[in-house]
């Protein structure tokens, strides 16, 4: 599912127009991005938590020359799935054996 599919699905499920659903999706992603840039986690009970992961500086290799290079430390976004989401993904489908 891509962003367009998600907007169509939300519009259908919520009984709103696609432009309203697009504003809602953009608002959500903007709020998550803004919170993460401030160093705050975003927790949606049952769904999961968006957070920041620190990656330490390290040495790497240039694959073309084999020379050692320094890779700078950085912060990366991460998502940790909540219990309800994990259970929904792992739930067996009707008529299929696990």
N, C-alpha and C positions, 0 to 999 in steps of 0.2 A: 504494500500500500504506500503510495506517495502522498504528498501534501494535497494535491488536487482530489485524490480519492478520499482522503480523510475529510476534507471540506464538504464534499458531496454527502458522505456518510453522516456527518454531524448535522448538516442541513436537513437531511431526510429524517433522522431520528428525533431531532428537536422541533421539527415543524417550522423551521425558519428558512430565510432565503440563503442562497449560497454566499452572497456578499456579506450577510450578517455572520455566517459561520466562518468565513475567511477572516473577518475582523476579530472574532473570538480566538481563532487559532493563532493569528499574529500577535494578539494581546498576550496570550499564554506564553508563547515562545519568547516574546520580548521580556515578560516578567521574569521568566526563568533565567534568561541571559543576564538581565540586570542584577538579579539577586546573586548569581554566581560570580559576576564581576566584582561585587562588593565582598565576596568571601562568605556569603550566606548559603546555607543549604536550603533546598525546597523539598519539603516532605508532603507527600499525598498518601495518607493512611490507607493501607491495603494495596496501593498501586506501586509506590516506590519512592526513592529519594534521589534527587539530583544533587551532586556535590562536586567538590574540587579535589583532585589528586595531585600531589606534588611529585614531580619526577626529578630525581637528583641529576646533577651534572655527571657526565661519564665520558670515557674515551671510546672512540669508534675507529673504523677503518674506511678509507676511501677505496671502494671496490675496484676502481680502475688502476690506481697507482699503488695501493697497499699501504699508503702513508697513514700514520696515526693522526686523527683529528679530535678536537675537543667538541663535545656536544653539550650545549648550554642546558642548565636546569630550566624547567618550565612547569607551568600549572596546566592541568588538563581537566576538562569536564568528565564526570563519570556518572553512571546511573546504577543504582542498586535496586533490584526488583523487590517488592514487598511480598508478604506471605500470600495474600489473595491472588496476586498476579502469577506467582509461581504455581499455585494450585490450579489456576485456570488454564495455564499452559500445559501442565502435566496431567490434567484430567483426561481419562480415557474417553474416546469417542464412542457414541452409541453403535452397537453392532460390531465393534472391533475389539479383538483381544489384545491385551498388552503384552 
